[in-house]
Amino acid sequence: MAGDKQSRPKARTVRGFRDRAAGELAAERAMLDTIRRTFEAYGFDALETPFLEYTDALGKFLPDVDRPNAGVFSFRDDDEQWVSLRYDLTAPLARYVAENQQFLPRPFRRYQIGTVFRNDKPGPGRFREFIQCDADTVGSASPAADAEMIMLFADTLEGLGLKRGEYVIKLNSRKLLDGVLEAAGLPISGSDENLARRAAVLRALDKCDRIGVDGVRQLLGKGRKDESGDFTKGVELTSAQTDRILKLIVLDTDSNDPFQQFKELEKFPQSGVTNQLFVDGLDELGRILRPMVAWRYKDCIALDTGIIRGLDYYTGSVFEAQLTFPVQNEKGQDVVFGSVGGGGRYDDLVARFTGQKTPAVGFSIGVSRLLTALKMRKATVAETAPLVVVTVFDKNDAAPSFAMVQELRNAKVRAEPYVGTGKLGDQFKYADKRGAALVIVEGPDEQSQGKVKIKDLALGAELSKSAETRADWVGSRAAEVLVNRSDLAIEVRKLLARGR
């Protein structure tokens, strides 16, 4: 027996993963339904790709170690091929387009809702498994496609209950940064070592909102030690290179008008960045902004040269939706929640498979993060329908209870019979643990009168808090009603409607 005890596994979740209960799932389901309706109203079709892709298809390559780069969960399959859990929905889309391009319309418009996995360091609110909602247009190089994506992004957020002014979609172009990096001696092509340095620069810049300019400066230099004591090796740029890059990232402007911000950005080449990449980036930003006025979306976008997006496949516009209202964290402190999704243009991703440039633009919404923000804001989010528990008075004859449950379900009420072995008191405790709104009792006394008793658990709990003595509570009986058995479904629906 001692050996059996020692062999028992410890009940625990894997670090960075979590269990989710009915309430969160109900709210998430309602959110996803809204997102689907909005995406489909724009003419996007649903697509589902597998959870697993060959590792090289995800853009990750095997180093001289036993597993691929950190960032993905990977294993070797039975024919020794490296396989990885998808870390986003964009790389699988590129593979799908390359594999099926002869059958697809151009442009190809698709949306996907699915779970993705990141082999990153978990932290508060940062999990290794989460749901993303993506919309993408593949096959159009027009800035109008970028503008439409921003419009869809805004309409989706507003469909989920956000109002203008409660969010902002910040817009930038990676071509601006590419131009600055080229001027700083980090061109977009070259050796693998140079490309790795550029990728490290992008990852560092993408952390600016979390660690600040000084933290980014350290990452671009020798390195940075975080609050936990972990040290991240720096890119080791020179001070001159770092200064030139950060001058773009922290571009200062006092205006909230995106066109005024654009005018300020047009002055940047005076600092010595005059290459074609930067010029093209400015031109494309202007062509994205102009339709936003005609489409009446000017007041929900802002230019922000600090928006980078850490993934290195972006080639043009990048944008990110941020919430502007304060919410209270677990310590009761007011904080600004920040980003709930983003995206941009990635014209070279499909070309990894085909060798042919295929323009594409899209965005992704982090569902769990947005749902958390709405809850912290105390916004109305969908919940599981209220539950009614029907007790079983005679354990040898549960048929009357099952009959009542069937009536309630036919009346569109979420109901269940008690199927345990406990006494009536235990059944009430069970209903309370289940979070039931109402409990139905039909004992011999009620049965002889053609009645049933309905106990309102939620109201009863409130009344019991305010009753000074047990006698006051018993005497009030306000949370308990006796109704005709024939009117059960009608009365239950009335009581549930009262509680909403």
Order of alpha helices (4+ residues) and beta strands (2+ residues): alpha-alpha-beta-beta-beta-beta-alpha-beta-beta-alpha-beta-alpha-alpha-alpha-beta-beta-alpha-alpha-alpha-beta-beta-beta-alpha-beta-alpha-beta-alpha-beta-alpha-beta-alpha-beta-alpha-alpha-beta-alpha
